[in-house]
Amino acid sequence: MPVGSLRAAAVLLLGIAQLPPSSTAPRNGSKWTYVGADGERSWFKKYPSCGGRLQSPIDLHGDTLQYDASLTPLEFQGYNVSADKQFNLTNDGHSVRLNLPPDMYLQGLPSRYTATQLHLHWGNRNDPYGSEHTVGGKQFAAELHIVHYNSDSYPDISTASNKSEGLAVLAVLIEKGYFNPYYDRIFSFLRYVKYKGQNVRIPTFNIEELLPEKPAEYYRYRGSLTTPPCYPSVLWTVFRNPVTISQEQLLALQTALYFTRADDPAPREMINNFRPIQNFGVRLVHASFQEVAKKVTTRGSFTNQPSRWRPRPMPEVWGSLRRLRKDLALDTTQLWLSGHSKYLKVFSEAQSANTQSWGTSSSPSTLGPPSE
């Protein structure tokens, strides 16, 4: 090729390289999302662990709980950060994240686990239920995760993230209730990290103040990261008792942030950034407290707020009841179903001339799960 042609081609390539990106090209740079083509249902295609074993989050319910007397209270070392330091708060395109200093760590686990960051998961203003873990089917308004890595065995979180029990995460369930001044030390700065990639320095505070009352009461199980790559490397501690934030604080969390960058032509609100409940398999959840069978109210939460419930299907129970109805007509009889914390009332009209015998109903009631 002549020298002149080579020079012309080089100039052309240089010009193309310097062109600004197309206005229709996505600029958020996310490798995964919560909805859409790269949403949670497709994670396993790029991240095989997301379709594998020991996945999180899970529903914590009585059938899987086992009291474990060896679960002692955790010790939160270095959580009260010195006032002469600052935290870095950032929007990472998936959540709001607070980076934590390396002198924060947990004691009370098999190894020393050093803190790296905390972040939150939440729903949206019209459907304000966004916790990842649920308790007896109840979903809370939001959830806080404080992430640690096994610093006895690994030099950093990147190395530890795909190792068995390489990570330890504290999960705090959040429900709507009273104003929380401790969480407001994060929420009051959300406007400064509205878009992906933005960050701000904020005053330090005692991270332990974000934890609920009675932190010695918790659930413990082996699970995974709840975001890609979903490595099954997490020792989960989910605190039994929730914390509250006000309606205004929850609304700020649900409306302040975006998944996308400030210059993205298609901005997307940061809402519903939680993963659905995963198959529990044959695992057990260990509890540090003995009242594992304590009934959870089906209407409202600890602050009498509406709750979302996901009742587990019981097809084998309803099949049995239908067969029973064909043979018996029960007068407002209450049946206790083993393993379930609800009474089911079966109504039918007894039609029999002989009061000593059972008859059949000419218009039996339709049996089905109780309405919620």
C-alpha positions, 0 to 999 in steps of 0.5 A: 500500500502506498505511503500516502494511503497508509497516512490517510488510513491512520488519520481516519482511524485516529478520527474515529477513536476520538469521536464521542460515544453515541448518545444512544449507547448505554453509559452505566457500565453495569455488567448485571442489573436486577431487571431486564436482559441482564437481570436476576433471572439471567445472572447464572448465564454469566455467573454460574454460581448464581444458579448453584448451591448455598444461594442467598437470601433465604426465608428463615422459618421454624422448620429450618431452625435449630438452637445452637448453644455454641453461638456466643455474642459477637464482639464488634471491635473498632466499630466506634471510629475515631472522630478525626477520620472520615467515611467515604460514601459512594453510589456504586451503581447497585446500592449506596456503599459506605467504605469502612476502615481496616481496623474494624473487625469481628470477634466471636467467629472461627477466624478474625473477620475484617470489615470492608464496607456496608450497603443497603437493599430496598424496594420502591415507594409504591411497594415498600418491601425490599429486604432480602431475607424474610422471616416466616414469610415476612419481608421487611422494608429494607436490609443493611449488610455489613461485609467482612472478610477472613483476614486471618487466612486471606490478604484482602476481600478479593482473594477471600470472596470465592473461598469457603467462609471467606466472607462474613456478613451481618444483616440488619432487617429494617422496618418502617417506624420511628425516626432513626438518628443513626441511620440518618448519618447516612441518609442525610448525605444521599443527595450527594451520591445521586448518580453512579460513581459519585462519592462524598466524605462524611463524618465518622460515627459508631457503626455499632449504633446501626445494629438492633437491640439484643444483637446476641440474638441472631440466625446463622447459616452458610450461604452466598453473596446476594449479587453476582458473582454469587459465590457460596462463601458467606457466613451469614449472621441475620439479627433476629430483631429489626431496627426502625426508620421513619417513613420520610427516611425510607422514602428518601432511600427509595427516591434519592438514587439512580443506577446510572451516571449523571450523563446517561441518556436513559436514567434509571431510578435505584429501586428494588435492588434486592434478590428474591428468596432462593431455594434453601435445599438441605441446609439448617439455620442455627439460632442463638436463642431458644424461642425458635418456634415463637409465633410471628404475627400475620398482620403488621410488624413490631411497629404495627406496620403492614407486612408482605407475606409469602405463605408456603404452598401446602398442596399435600394438605389441601389434597387431604382436606378435599378427600376428608370433605367427601367423607365427612361434614364437619361443623365448624371444626378446627384442624391443627396442621402440624408444622404450620402456625395457622388454624384452618376452619372447615365449614359444611352443613351436616345433613343427616336424619340420624344424629348418631351418623355422619352425612354428606353436604348437598352444597359443600364449601370450596376448600382452599388456603385461608385468605391473607 
